[in-house]
Amino acid sequence: MVHTRSIAAQAVPPRDPLASCGEAEGDQASAERPRVLVVDDDERNLLAIRTVLEDLAEVVTVASGEEALRQLLKGEFAVILLDVLMPGIDGYETAQIIRAREQTKGIPIVFLSAVNKEAEHLMRGYSMGAVDYVFKPVEPLVLRSKVAVFVELFAKTREIERKAKQEQQLLDDNLRANAELLRAERELRLAEQRQNAIIRSLPIVLYLEDADASPRAPSFVGGDFAAVTGYAFSAVEADPNLWTDRLHPDDKERVLSEIAARRRTGAMAVEYRWRCADGQYKHFLDQAVLLAEDGQGPARFAGTLLDVTDRKRLESDLLQARKMDAIGKLTGGIAHDFNNLLAAVLGGLGLIERRLPLNEEHKKLLGMTRHAAEQGSDLVRRLLAFARKQQLDPGPVDISRLSATVTHLLDHMLGGLVQLDWRTGEHVWCAWADETQLELALMNLIINARDAMPDGGTITIDGANRTAAERNELDLAPGDYVVLTVEDTGCGMSPDILERVTEPFFTTKDVGKGTGLGLSMVYGFARQSGGALEISSEEGVGTRVHIWLPRSLSENDAAEGADDKAAEDAVRPTRSLRILLVDDHDVVRDTTAAMLEDLGHRVEAVSGGAEMLSALNSAPGAYDLVVTDYAMPLLSGGEALFQAREIRPDLPAIIISGYAEAEAIGRKPSDVAVLTKPFRPEDMRAAIEAVS
């Protein structure tokens, strides 16, 4: 057939000298060469065209339209050389399909034709998507020229796309980098804001200052300087001596010495007191380190100024609490021995008074001795009140009725220069406390206020209702409280004295004019009652003492019930009992036995729990009552009573103890009465009648 005539017989022109340069670029360049798809059913034509074009592009040859379509699915081509007349799908139909596909419609198609040069056939080819015709026999130079145009166009298009892609990638990378930079800057700003907010919320100041600056003058300050010191930083800049001038006089020499030494040591850490703008002293911890010199300016210190006032206050409170606890433990321990001694002394005095005829001189001496012993007993009670180990009998206390009682007790002690101004109206809630101890506490406070006003004045006693929040400075349980305030207009106290006023035996009065137990007793009473003691004072102005006591849940007055019971006890008849007395202290045992005999009872006295059990085993029904000391060697009174109940389950019993606090008495039968030494005959009588 004419249209399949080989073009191999045609002369092939010399190869382009640039082709050799392209070959020298190696396989890497060939991997990126444009491709040309040649479609012809004649193998000779395919070979000839490959030979002509292989130096221009990578030539892919196929023998049918179907194979051409499959190749187009595998990759891109710069141009398609498509034979018109082929078995199966001819060139026109193949071109139509290529143009119909989205991914291939833009590939240029050059028809190869040996016939049909008429205009009608040419127009049909162009309508099918052809961009040019090459007629067989093909002239190699013409074919190369036409194909070279498309190959170069394809290569430039790909180069443009590649550069555009690179530029887009650069643009994207730049945008991404800018976004990362903006994000990092935003996070840095947020971190700085958070850091500044944290620093400003803390009682701390950051500073930089020249190492050789004199007087001391920071060049930079961070944190809330005004909140910590009360001054704006501009005030320090305006007056460089401000910092030194407001140091506490007792700290100034030490601090200035530390400042002078820091240049040599390279570091500093010193605590001192500094007077703030409000006139109050704060405790500061000043720390600084010397920065490495960079040769571009003077050496500088970087430091922090930390407000440790709250920490110092807590440390002081902890030290005070430990001191109080230690004294309290000591007090509780010696109270037992004191009470035993006082019980013996007062019991012996009672025996002398009841059993011996005394003239007036003897009675006077006996009264003086009794008074001294009772003062010792009162001293123990005060110590126990401070240690919060006294036995309290709390009940509802009508605050509005206290004024008459306390005023009557103090009438002969205040003199004419001091007046009491009671402001405890009926609006004040009832307090839950031991009324007798509360009266004693108020008397102590009023006497202290009197002593603070040697020239006279008015002492105000005020009652108010208060509610303690969940968290409060006095460490009170949340709830309702009655606050009694005793206020004077006397000399007041310095802060140093104010810190120590509740310590036992601490007093500012002259020797012989005070024991130093008044305020410590009030403090212990308030704490043991579930309340608190709050003291404020200013030198030359006066002192206020606030007693916080829990509000009574019942507004009924318990005093009437107590009076009725006392009256009932007074008329209750007594009967003679056979009493087994147990005490390891000889003198206390003897005086207690004598007291019981004077009350009309028959007494058998033994010195320990073993002797008591032996007596009961011998005659279980011979005794109506057991009176036993609690703290005895080998066998305590409580344990002895448990064993005694095994011998006789219904045996009544009383424990007498030198311990003031109920917690010090361990195991004992629940129906046993406890009587605290020293006790009076009427106390013993009441206890006997309560259990028998």
HELIX and SHEET records of a PDB file:
HELIX    1   1 VAL A    2  THR A    4  5                                   3    
HELIX    2   2 PRO A   17  ALA A   24  1                                   8    
HELIX    3   3 ASP A   27  SER A   30  1                                   4    
HELIX    4   4 GLU A   43  LEU A   53  1                                  11    
HELIX    5   5 GLY A   65  LYS A   74  1                                  10    
HELIX    6   6 GLY A   91  ALA A  100  1                                  10    
HELIX    7   7 ALA A  119  SER A  127  1                                   9    
HELIX    8   8 PRO A  140  SER A  201  1                                  62    
HELIX    9   9 PHE A  225  THR A  229  1                                   5    
HELIX   10  10 PHE A  233  ALA A  238  1                                   6    
HELIX   11  11 LEU A  242  ASP A  245  1                                   4    
HELIX   12  12 PRO A  249  THR A  265  1                                  17    
HELIX   13  13 THR A  309  ARG A  355  1                                  47    
HELIX   14  14 GLU A  360  PHE A  386  1                                  27    
HELIX   15  15 ILE A  399  ARG A  401  5                                   3    
HELIX   16  16 LEU A  402  LEU A  414  1                                  13    
HELIX   17  17 GLU A  435  ASP A  451  1                                  17    
HELIX   18  18 PRO A  495  LEU A  498  1                                   4    
HELIX   19  19 GLY A  518  GLN A  528  1                                  11    
HELIX   20  20 ALA A  559  VAL A  571  1                                  13    
HELIX   21  21 ASP A  586  ASP A  598  1                                  13    
HELIX   22  22 GLY A  609  SER A  618  1                                  10    
HELIX   23  23 GLY A  637  ILE A  647  1                                  11    
HELIX   24  24 ALA A  662  ALA A  664  5                                   3    
HELIX   25  25 PRO A  681  VAL A  691  1                                  11    
SHEET    1   A 5 GLU A  58  VAL A  62  0                                        
SHEET    2   A 5 ARG A  35  VAL A  39  1                                        
SHEET    3   A 5 VAL A  79  ASP A  83  1                                        
SHEET    4   A 5 ILE A 109  SER A 113  1                                        
SHEET    5   A 5 ALA A 130  PHE A 135  1                                        
SHEET    1   B 5 PRO A 218  GLY A 222  0                                        
SHEET    2   B 5 ILE A 204  ASP A 210 -1                                        
SHEET    3   B 5 ARG A 300  ASP A 307 -1                                        
SHEET    4   B 5 TYR A 281  LEU A 290 -1                                        
SHEET    5   B 5 ALA A 267  ARG A 275 -1                                        
SHEET    1   C 2 GLY A 395  VAL A 397  0                                        
SHEET    2   C 2 ALA A 431  ALA A 433 -1                                        
SHEET    1   D 5 VAL A 418  ARG A 423  0                                        
SHEET    2   D 5 GLY A 457  ALA A 468  1                                        
SHEET    3   D 5 GLY A 479  GLU A 487 -1                                        
SHEET    4   D 5 GLY A 542  PRO A 550 -1                                        
SHEET    5   D 5 ALA A 532  GLU A 538 -1                                        
SHEET    1   E 5 ARG A 602  VAL A 606  0                                        
SHEET    2   E 5 ARG A 578  VAL A 582  1                                        
SHEET    3   E 5 LEU A 625  ASP A 629  1                                        
SHEET    4   E 5 ALA A 653  SER A 657  1                                        
SHEET    5   E 5 ALA A 673  THR A 676  1                                        
END                                                                             
